[in-house]
Amino acid sequence: ARAIELAERLRARAPPRLVAAWPAIVCALPFVGVVALVLSHGRGTHLPPRLRAATGAIVRADGTDEPCSRRVHDGALLCGEVVVEATQVAVDGVYHSCLSAHPPHGGTLVLTWDDLGLGRTLRLGGGVDDQAFVRRGAPIEVRALVDGEEVATLDVPVSHEWVERTVPVPGGAGAHDVRIEVRSDETNRRWLCLDAVSR
């Protein structure tokens, strides 16, 4: 009874336009909350959608570089036998938005972004695509460097497992050069799903 009385008093003091619009406001609140949640998770720098801004190369064991070319219709990088695409990949039954590629034969896949806006942290994650035929052998090694300084490494197991690390960005938020390296002692076609997000 007191709650009803309090509600009536508040209603009597509220502007008439607010009272008239109240049912619509109450109906809209859940949608506003969902939009706010999506926008808060969407903030930051997500590398897979920025693949078009990246350059790539395969660095061979003898130190020679083989630059990647660009596929025009989707921005994928063509790096010898390796194709780097921004796509959706399932790892352990969970879909991730990521860069998909496999380790190159006899070298290291190197992806670079110049003057990329980063936040204070970088989260690096990876796993092998659930559709991969090979489920054995050496892990896939991933290194992340910011302005030439190694900040994170991942040993991605050849199994149904997602691994990730979150590390601080040296120098804090701002424009940085980012380099991602991918290699493995075994170069059979195990498709890596690689994600990197900075907030």
N, C-alpha and C positions, 0 to 999 in steps of 0.2 A: 504494500500500500504506500509506503514512504517513497519507494522508487518511482511509482506512478505519479505521486504528487510532485516529486522533484522534476520529473520529465515534463510535467505540465507547466511548472514554473519556468523552466528553461525555454520551453516552446513559447510561452507568453512573452518572454523578453527577446526572443530571436526576431530578426527582421522578417517581414512577411514573405519576401522573395526567397529567403533561405528556407523557410518552412515549406513553401510551395515546391521548391526544387529538391527537398530532402529525399524523397523516394528515389529520384534519379541519382543523387549523390551516393546513397547507400548501395545501389546496384553497381555503380561505376567503381567503387573502392577496390574490390578484388582485382579488377582489370588493371587499375593504376598500380597496384602492388606487384602484379606479375610483370608489367612493363618496366617498373623500377628495378626489379630483380634481374631481368634480362639485360638492361642497360648497365647495371653495376658489374655483371659478369663480363659484359662485352668491352669494358674499358681496358686499355692497355694495348700492347703490340703483340699480335699473333703472327708468327712468321709464315705459316703455310699460305695464307691469302696474299702475302707479299712476295711470292715466288717471282713474279714478273720484275721485281726490283733487284733480284739477286743475280749474281754472276756465278758461274761454276766452272770447275776444271777437274780433271783426273790427274793427280800428281803421281807419276810412276816411281818405282823404287830407285831408278837412276837419277831422279830429280827433274826429269823433263815434265812439262805441263802439256796437257791436251785440253784446250778450252772447249767448253760446251757451246752448242748452238741453241737457238730458241725455236720451239715449235710455235708457229704463228697463231693458230686457232685457239689454243688454250694456255699459252705461256709456259708450257713444260720445257725443261732443260734436257737436251739430248747430249749425253756425255759418253761417247763411244757406245759400248753395249748397255749402258745404264740410262734409264729414263727417269727423271725426277719430276713427279707430278704432285700438285695439291689436290687431295681427294679425301674421301671418307673410307676408313679401313677398320675392320673389326679385329680387336685383339682380346682374347679371352671372353668373347661374346659381347664386348662393349665397343660401340663405334666411336672412333676418334677422328677429328679433323686434323690431318697431318700431311707431311711430305712423304711420299712413297718412293722408295728406291731400294736397290739391292747393292751390297758391297761390290766394287769393281774388281776385275781380275788383275792382280799384280799392281795394285796402286791404292790410292786414297781419294775418295770423292770429297771435294772441297767446295763448299757453298759460302759466298760472302755477300754481305749487305753493308754498304757504306752509308755513314751518317744516318743510322736507323734510330728513331726515337725510342728510348727505353725508359722504363720506370726504375724503381729501386731494387727490384728483384727479377731474376730470370728463372723460370721453371722449364727444365729440359726433361722430356719424357720419351719413351720409346718401347716398342714391342714388335714381335714378328707377326705378320698377317696370319689370321686363322686359316686362310686358304693356302698357306705355304705347304709345299709337298715335303720339304726336308725339315725334320724335327730333331736333328742331332748335329754335333760338331761344335766348333769354337764359337764363342759369343761374337756379336757385332759390337765393335768399339766405336763410341761416339765421343767426340771432344767438342766443347764450346769455348771459344775465345772471344773476349771483349777487349778491343783496342790492343790486340796482341798478347793479352794476358789470359792464360788458361783459367777458366772459372768453374768448369764442371766436366766430369767424364761419366759415361755410362757404359757398363758392360751389359748389353741387351742379350738375355739368354734366348736360345733357340727353343722356346717352349711357349705355352699359352700364358704368358706373364707380361704385365705392364710394369716398367720400372721408371722412376722419375726422381729428380733432385731439384730443390729450390735453393738458389744461392744469391747472395747480394751482388749487385752490379758495381764493379769498381768505379769510383767517381760519382756514383749516384745517378739520379735521373738526368736525362739529356740525350744528345746525339752521340752515338758510338758506332764504331766499326765492329761488325759481328762476323765471326767465321765459325762454321760448323764442319767438322771432319768426320767421315764415315769410312771404316775399313774393317777387314776381318782376315784372319789367317786362313779361313776357308771361304772360298768365293762362289760356292754354289748358290743358286738363286733363292735366297731367303728374303722375302720382301719385308723391308723395314718400314714401319710406320713411325715417323719422327715428328714430335711436336715441340714447339718452344713458344712460351708466352712470357712477356715481361709486363709487370704492373708496378 
